[in-house]
Amino acid sequence: MAPDYHGNFMASQLENMNGEYPFSSTPGGKSGMMPKHYKDYPGGVESFDVLSPPITTLYSQVWWVSLAPTPLPAAIVARYNGTGMAIVGWEIDQVRPTPEGDVSVPISASYNHHYGSQIIGAGASFRKKLFSGPHDPEAHKVQQHMSCGKIAWDQPQYVIDGPELSDRGLPTRLALQSGNGGEYRKTYHGFAPGFALVIDSPREMQVTPMQIDTWNREAMNISAGALPPKFVPGPLPRASLASKQNPEHSGLLECPMTTRLTKVVDGSYIAVTSNQCQEPILTFYECYQAAATLFKAPSNTSQNDT
């Protein structure tokens, strides 16, 4: 039975943003239970687009910064004001503006490692905060919804204030996230018919993407034609494990360290043998610098116990 939308709902007939989604069969399961197109969802669905603030990078740079919240479309906010909105799935793309409209950015030019996003509704609000580190009294507010379990503590994050449930007993915030990597466009982010995420009076959405810029501007023209150009790697660190002959991926995706740059942290340190530091060291760059400065060591060596 189709749900009652009080005459304000018109089921979408639009195609998926990223084409048909492939599904593998569960051994012993019944195939065909999951719709490969959202327009075929039982009872119908409605969709809307939310465009994040811009991301700007240069070759080899990593973007891992929380973007400012974006209002949801005014028509959606008005329609679901004072009631719950059921989300049965979502789709993601990264685009760049052109005179002809938004165009998808090839995964070979800008690699999405993972992303975290959150939607707020009735009684909830976003607050931008720079945390003192993982021991900050409010750290749990972002740790519980950040994807891949890691947080860039040296960057401001968006905390959600307000009650978790509305007066109607519905959630006032939702987390939508995944760590699909290069498969994020063709990975199905949805629920089996009959299941959904519900939020009361949705208003804003905030996204924290982790992007790696692998676009060799001199050899890859991503503006020519409908198909992405052949991948051509740009300069790579010596530690890269990517093939030197016709590589199919950029060695930057391995996050190799470079010997071309030196990061110097300006600070003073002391050694403690008990308790915790009053101001925690948040990155391994600073840890290496602190050890070299404090103990006058000529070099540092990483060691990983397995």
Solvent accessible surface area in square Angstrom, and as a share of the most:
residue,aa,sasa,rsa
1,M,238,1.06
2,A,63,0.49
3,P,72,0.45
4,D,112,0.58
5,Y,75,0.28
6,H,152,0.68
7,G,81,0.77
8,N,90,0.46
9,F,44,0.18
10,M,164,0.73
11,A,42,0.33
12,S,21,0.14
13,Q,134,0.60
14,L,126,0.63
15,E,113,0.50
16,N,14,0.07
17,M,95,0.42
18,N,23,0.12
19,G,34,0.32
20,E,90,0.40
21,Y,2,0.01
22,P,91,0.57
23,F,75,0.31
24,S,110,0.71
25,S,90,0.58
26,T,98,0.57
27,P,131,0.82
28,G,93,0.90
29,G,47,0.45
30,K,163,0.69
31,S,86,0.56
32,G,77,0.74
33,M,121,0.54
34,M,57,0.25
35,P,18,0.11
36,K,88,0.37
37,H,34,0.15
38,Y,26,0.10
39,K,59,0.25
40,D,84,0.44
41,Y,20,0.07
42,P,82,0.52
43,G,34,0.33
44,G,13,0.13
45,V,19,0.11
46,E,59,0.27
47,S,71,0.46
48,F,70,0.29
49,D,112,0.58
50,V,46,0.27
51,L,119,0.59
52,S,45,0.29
53,P,40,0.25
54,P,110,0.69
55,I,66,0.33
56,T,104,0.61
57,T,35,0.20
58,L,122,0.61
59,Y,49,0.19
60,S,55,0.35
61,Q,83,0.37
62,V,77,0.44
63,W,46,0.16
64,W,60,0.21
65,V,47,0.27
66,S,12,0.08
67,L,10,0.05
68,A,49,0.38
69,P,33,0.21
70,T,25,0.15
71,P,97,0.61
72,L,7,0.03
73,P,45,0.28
74,A,85,0.66
75,A,72,0.56
76,I,12,0.06
77,V,44,0.25
78,A,75,0.58
79,R,89,0.32
80,Y,27,0.10
81,N,110,0.56
82,G,37,0.36
83,T,59,0.35
84,G,23,0.22
85,M,10,0.05
86,A,63,0.49
87,I,18,0.09
88,V,26,0.15
89,G,18,0.17
90,W,51,0.18
91,E,45,0.20
92,I,36,0.18
93,D,41,0.21
94,Q,31,0.14
95,V,52,0.30
96,R,57,0.21
97,P,116,0.73
98,T,32,0.18
99,P,134,0.84
100,E,155,0.70
101,G,34,0.33
102,D,85,0.44
103,V,62,0.36
104,S,57,0.37
105,V,18,0.10
106,P,19,0.12
107,I,58,0.30
108,S,28,0.18
109,A,2,0.01
110,S,21,0.14
111,Y,42,0.16
112,N,7,0.03
113,H,68,0.30
114,H,6,0.03
115,Y,10,0.04
116,G,5,0.05
117,S,7,0.04
118,Q,3,0.02
119,I,6,0.03
120,I,0,0.00
121,G,0,0.00
122,A,23,0.18
123,G,56,0.54
124,A,3,0.03
125,S,55,0.35
126,F,33,0.14
127,R,86,0.32
128,K,125,0.53
129,K,46,0.19
130,L,112,0.56
131,F,6,0.03
132,S,70,0.45
133,G,1,0.01
134,P,55,0.35
135,H,127,0.57
136,D,16,0.08
137,P,119,0.75
138,E,38,0.17
139,A,3,0.02
140,H,105,0.47
141,K,59,0.25
142,V,0,0.00
143,Q,85,0.38
144,Q,128,0.57
145,H,25,0.11
146,M,23,0.10
147,S,8,0.05
148,C,70,0.42
149,G,66,0.64
150,K,134,0.57
151,I,19,0.10
152,A,13,0.10
153,W,32,0.11
154,D,81,0.42
155,Q,57,0.25
156,P,42,0.27
157,Q,5,0.02
158,Y,21,0.08
159,V,0,0.00
160,I,19,0.10
161,D,39,0.20
162,G,43,0.42
163,P,78,0.49
164,E,112,0.50
165,L,105,0.52
166,S,16,0.11
167,D,153,0.79
168,R,128,0.47
169,G,45,0.44
170,L,50,0.25
171,P,43,0.27
172,T,0,0.00
173,R,47,0.17
174,L,19,0.10
175,A,41,0.32
176,L,4,0.02
177,Q,54,0.24
178,S,17,0.11
179,G,50,0.48
180,N,44,0.23
181,G,8,0.08
182,G,27,0.26
183,E,113,0.51
184,Y,3,0.01
185,R,42,0.15
186,K,90,0.38
187,T,40,0.23
188,Y,36,0.14
189,H,13,0.06
190,G,21,0.21
191,F,56,0.23
192,A,42,0.33
193,P,43,0.27
194,G,77,0.74
195,F,138,0.58
196,A,42,0.33
197,L,53,0.26
198,V,51,0.30
199,I,0,0.00
200,D,0,0.00
201,S,10,0.06
202,P,0,0.00
203,R,81,0.29
204,E,47,0.21
205,M,34,0.15
206,Q,4,0.02
207,V,34,0.20
208,T,5,0.03
209,P,7,0.04
210,M,27,0.12
211,Q,11,0.05
212,I,2,0.01
213,D,6,0.03
214,T,3,0.02
215,W,62,0.22
216,N,23,0.12
217,R,100,0.37
218,E,175,0.79
219,A,53,0.41
220,M,2,0.01
221,N,92,0.47
222,I,14,0.07
223,S,78,0.50
224,A,59,0.46
225,G,70,0.67
226,A,109,0.84
227,L,147,0.73
228,P,83,0.52
229,P,36,0.23
230,K,147,0.62
231,F,30,0.13
232,V,52,0.30
233,P,41,0.26
234,G,13,0.12
235,P,111,0.70
236,L,57,0.29
237,P,25,0.16
238,R,203,0.74
239,A,59,0.46
240,S,10,0.06
241,L,156,0.78
242,A,5,0.04
243,S,63,0.41
244,K,163,0.69
245,Q,142,0.63
246,N,119,0.61
247,P,16,0.10
248,E,168,0.75
249,H,77,0.34
250,S,5,0.03
251,G,0,0.00
252,L,17,0.08
253,L,49,0.24
254,E,66,0.30
255,C,76,0.45
256,P,28,0.18
257,M,108,0.48
258,T,53,0.31
259,T,103,0.60
260,R,207,0.75
261,L,144,0.72
262,T,119,0.69
263,K,122,0.52
264,V,109,0.63
265,V,36,0.21
266,D,146,0.75
267,G,43,0.41
268,S,110,0.71
269,Y,45,0.17
270,I,143,0.73
271,A,66,0.52
272,V,76,0.44
273,T,145,0.84
274,S,74,0.48
275,N,145,0.75
276,Q,130,0.58
277,C,72,0.43
278,Q,182,0.81
279,E,150,0.67
280,P,44,0.28
281,I,67,0.34
282,L,59,0.29
283,T,46,0.27
284,F,106,0.44
285,Y,87,0.33
286,E,43,0.19
287,C,64,0.38
288,Y,77,0.29
289,Q,47,0.21
290,A,9,0.07
291,A,34,0.27
292,A,28,0.22
293,T,59,0.34
294,L,62,0.31
295,F,135,0.56
296,K,166,0.70
297,A,35,0.27
298,P,141,0.89
299,S,83,0.54
300,N,59,0.30
301,T,124,0.72
302,S,84,0.54
303,Q,170,0.76
304,N,125,0.64
305,D,132,0.69
306,T,166,0.97
